[in-house]
């Protein structure tokens, strides 16, 4: 049976004149395709539909991907609020560029010091610590690119295009900042033997981080939705064990190179990860509350035991 929905913007103005006709047995994706046909400039990835905000609600109920329209009891004449999410870009595309950039930027400064340090007429040979730092940095971002295409499963297909510039600015900027000081002609390297040990342990942290990402990948089937309680390899004690190993690896890198920019890099990254980790921990505790047959989320550290 076909129903006609009134599609409005936040201000109450009708977006599709006369309403949008869809099948009552269709899905949210069918609704988006029908809207795209009526409004070609709004492709499905940049569409978001919600119900009008009800009294007492802080956020309106959004129509979720994969749901049938009948799941929401939509009748003829029902009102939906349309929001344009803006230009979108695929997650894997954003991740590739934000990781490929640091890989190149850091190496350029290492291999072409005369370009980046023009006031220094004499460029000394690279210290072993500088070379080991390049190897670790390159390994980390190569691993991230590998994970982007062969490990991660994204719950959302796209993100706002503006994220590409924001994320690349952060990663590329810090790559230049760290590399400039680690590879500076006047860089004073710490003990080579100590740096070897620290970076060796840091590499183990990177493999541990990869293992946690594989565990997270296997929690959700391809195209699947929803949440599960992660278990094993750190997750039995820490909600975001993947962040834990990531942070430990970069702390060791900062200690091995003994540079303030590297420490600033991981401090900024850890602060953002702490926000994500706290939100995920709260979300999992809310979902797995032990009620109505649901599992009870176990007591765990959020990210960095014993501090957080």
N, C-alpha and C positions, 0 to 999 in steps of 0.2 A: 504494500500500500504506500502511495506517495503522500508525503506531508510537505507543507510549505512553512519554512522557518523564517522568522524576521531577524535578519542579521544587522546589528547596529554597532556603532562605535561607542566609545566610553561616554560620549556626550549625548547619546540617545538618537543620533542621526542615522537614518537607514543607509546602509552601505550598498546593498543590492536592492534596487527599486522593485517593489512588488513582491519581495521575498525570494527565497531560494528553495527550489523544489528538490527534495531528495527522497530516497526510499526509507521508510521507517525501519526496515531490516538491514539497512546499510551500516557501514562502519564509519568511524571518525575519519578514516582515510578517504572514504567515498565522499564525505562531506567536503573535505579539503579539495578533492579533485573537482567537485561541482563548483566550488567557490572560485577555484583557479580558472575554470572555464568561463565563469561570469566576469571575473576580474583577472585577466591574464598577467598583470604586473605582480600579483601576489602568488608566487608558486608555493606549493604545500609546506615546504620547510620553513617559510617565514610567516606562517599562519598560526594563530593561537585563538581558540574559542573558549569562552567561559560563560557561566550563567550570570545574570545580573546579581550584583552584590546584595545579599539579604541583610536585614537588620541584625546587628550583633556579630556579623562576620567581619573578620579582619582582611581575609583574602577570599576572592570568589572561587567557586569550584570550576576547575578546568576540565575540559574533555580530554581524556587520556588516549594515547595511541593504542590501537588494537581493540578498543571497546566498540560495541555495537551501539547505535543511537538508541535502540530499544532499552539498553541498560540504564539509560538516563530518563526513561519515560517521556521522551519528547513527543509532544502532540502537535497537531496542526496549529500554526500561529505562535508556537513557542518562540521566545526571544533568546538569542545568543549574542554575546558581545565579542566582536572581532578585534584582535590586536595585531598590528603589523610588527613582527619581530625584527624587521630590517633585513638587509642583505645577509645571507648565510654562507658559511664555508664549511667543508667537511673537517671533522676532527683530525683524521689522519693527515690531511694536507697541512693544517696548522701545526701539528706536532712535528711533521717532517721539517718544515722550515724553521721552527724555533730550535730544533736540535742540530740541523745541518749547519746553520749559521755559526754557532759557537765552535763547531768542529773546524770550520774554515778560518774564522777570525783568529782563534788562538794560534793555529798553525802558521798563519801568515806572519804574525808578529815574531814567532820563533824563527822562521826560516829567512825572513827578510828584515833583519834588524837595522840595516842602513837606511831603509825607507822610513822606519818608525822612530829611529833615534838619530836624526840628521845632524845634531850638534856634537855627536860623539864620533870623532874621526877614527878612533881605535876601538874596534869591537872585539872583545876577548872571545876565546873559544867557549862554547857552551859547557857549563858545569854539568856533571852527571845528574844532579838533582833537577836541573832545568829540563833535561831530556826525559827523566823519569816522570816529571810532572806533565810534560806533553803527552807521554804514552798513556798515563792514567786518564787525563782529560779526554783524549781521543777515544780510548776504550769506553769510557762512560757514555759519551754521546753517540758512538757507533752502536752501543748496546741499546740505547733509547730508540734509535731509528729502527733497529731490528725488532724491538718490542712493539713499536707502533704498528708495523705491518704484519707481524707474525705471532704476537702474543695478545695484545690488548683486544678486548671486545667492548665497544662503546655502547652505552645505553641510549645515547642520542646520536643521530647521524651528523648533525651540524651544530655550529655555534655562530654567534654574530661575527661578521667579517672584521669588525673593529678589534676583536680578540687577537687576530693575526698580528696586527701592528703593536698592540700592547705586549703580547707575549714575546714577540721577536725583539722588541725594544729592551725588555728585561734581560733575556738570555744573551743576546748579541752584545748589549752594553756591558754586562758583567764579564763576558768572555774577553772583551777588549781591555777592561779595567784590570782583571786578574793577570792576563797574559803580559800586559805592558810592564807590570811591576815584577813579575816572576822572571821575565826574560830581559830585564833591563841590564845594560852593560855594567852598572854599578851594583848589581844584585849580589848580596853576600849570602852564600848558601850555608845552610846548617850542615851537620854531620851527614855525610853520604850514607854511612852504615845505618844511622838512625832513620833517615829518610826511606831507605830500602825497606826496613822493617815496617814503618808506618804505612807506606804505600802498598806493601804486600798485604797487610791486614785490611787496608781500604779496598783492595781488589776482592778479597773474600766477602766484604760487606756488599759489594756490587753483585756478586753471584748470589748472595743471600737475598738481596733485593729482587733479582730476577726470579728466584724460586717463589717468593711471595706473590709476584705478579702472575706466575703460572697458576698458583693456587687460586688467586682471585678470578682468573680467566675461567677456570673449571667450575666455579660456583654458578656460572650462568651459561646456559646453552646458547648457540648462535641465534641472535635475534630475540633472545629471551628477555623477560622483564622480571622485576622483583628483587628481593634481597634474601640472602642466606647468611648464616653465621659462619664466618671463616674459621677454620681450625687447622692446627698443625704449623710447624716451623715458625714459632714466634707468635702466631695468632692465638694460641692458647693462653697467652699472657698479655698480649698487647693488641688493641683494636686495629691500629694502623702500623703493623710491624713493617710494612713496606717503607713507610716514612722513616721509621727508626733506623733501618739499615742504610737508607739514603743519607740521612743526617750524619750518622757515625762515619760513613765513608768520606764525606766532605770535611768533617772536623779533622779527620786524620790527614787529609790532603792539606788543609790549612796548617796543621802542625808540621807536616813534612817539608813544606815550602817555607814555613815561618814568615808568612806575609799577611799584613792587615787586610788587603783587598779580598783575599781568599776567605778570611774569617768574616768579613762583611757580607760576602756572597752567601755563605751558609747561614748567617744570622737572618738575613732577609728571607731566604728560602724557608728556613725553619719556622719563622713567624707566620708565613702564609700557610705552611703545612699544618701548623698548630690550629689555625682557624678551621681548615678543612677537616682535620681529625676530630676536633671537638664536635663539629656538626654531624659527622658520620657516627660518632659514638652515641650522641643523643638520639639520632634517628634509629639506630639499631636497638637501643634500649626501649624506645617507644614502640617499635614494631614487634619486638620479641619481649612482650611484657608478662608472659606466663599465664595469660588469661585466655579463656575460651579455647583451650587446647593448644594455644601457641607456646612455643618453646620460651624459656626464660633466658634472657641474655646473661651470660656469666660475668662475674666481676673481673674486670681487666683494667690494666693501665691504658690510658688513651694513646700515648705516643712515645714518651721518653721516661721509662721507669728509672729511678724512683721519684722523679720530679713531676711528671705530668702523665 
